[in-house]
Structures are given as C-alpha cells and as structure tokens.
C-alpha cells in the first residue's frame, strides 16, 4: 500500500515474453497433431473404462453424475488451450507482417534493378546502332582493296608506257 502504483512488481514475472511465446506456439503446434487427438481419446477412454469397471472404492469419478470430474478436466484444458492458441496465432501474424514488409522491400529493389537494367540495355542498343557492323566493315575493306588494285593497275600501266625505267628487270640492265 505504501509503494506507488508504478513501482509495484507484477504478480507473475516473465523473464522473457519470447520464451512464453515459444511455449504457446509449442502447445498450439502439439494440440494440432493427430498424436494429441489419439492421446486425448485414449486418456478419455481409459478414464471411462477405469471409472466404470474398477472396484467402487478405487473410482474417482462417478458414472452416476455423468463423469463430472472428466468434464471439468476437459473444460479446464479447453479454457487454457484457446488463449494459448490465440497467442500463438498473434505471434505468427506478427512474423507474417514482418515477412510481407521484407517481401515488399525486396520487390521494390528488384523493380528498381530491372528498370536500371532496361535503361542500360536501351543505351547499349543505341550505342551499338551507331557502331559499324561486320558486313559494313567487310564492304568497306573490299572497296578499299578494289581501289588499291585499280590504283596499282593504273600505276603499273602508266610506268610501262612512260618508260621511266621503274620496274625494269635484270635482263634490261647493261
């Protein structure tokens, strides 16, 4: 009473809410298995068989009252199971939300990268369009070769006709 309200310690102290969250997920995961359903069925069947066939002094739940203790035990189990399952679902929703946000950011990065690459491809196409192709270079080289051949043919025929002495072989020397 003499401690301020904000300074009071809670009745139950959880050192890690994550540890409790993992516990709730384990419970929810376990309750959703066929093994749990089979175990509960066997437990209830054994309870009923024991309380119907055991000697009267060994029975702990009466068939006359409709197995009230079994009903209370199953109700208690259900009353704790529902909130634990809801807590586990809330944790899964939080994880899903984080995953969706990461997926959205990854998609934005991929879109930006794709747009950048598309711009680069267009720039390369424009640059390649201005470059000479293999066929163009071959045609130019052929044209140059033909021009050289024509010019060498014309210079050979002009030198022979002019008698300049260029191109004279060893037989013409004195």
Steps between C-alpha positions, in 0.01 A plus 500: 500500500779743573675427164392719207293322238763525226768347724311181589620170358253293301373181663649280232836601359594365160870539437446476128173551321661327205550186708131499592414563135709201393322295768158601363609411148623161616168434675300612195720294271462195723123533528464503126651158445334162453717367785335745742151399387584132534655558846192696617271228367700230677507707821122554497439135410726380784328742740156372405602131509671542838208683658248248366682173567732563799385409853282771653761617755762552223276713275555875509224610261146376523304372206186596689586870477601478134877499556505853637873501579585398142275775368666756728849381401419527129341843553810619686722370221286677239492825698879513495541367147296773331701800629830320440399432141396864455836620637681271260290632210579859599872422496463338159310807373786721620754281320284504186478879515879530521543249216251689280687826563832336410344352185365843404842661545666222301243546221569875492876435473441246223281747311763774533772261383288386207428859395872583524592198287232590245645852470849353459382262227339789313821703530701205369262455208536866410879473524508180294273653238767762427780241485617347176380148436717215375337517157555875477872463585540219245334709230726796581812281495396350164445848361844609623661187358335558162613863504857395585495241223373759253758752607782242482376385156493856376844576638644181348356578159614865521857403596532254209368746249711794623831312499619643824707195563322410813420142524775393263622148556862363498489414128476867403811604692834550303 
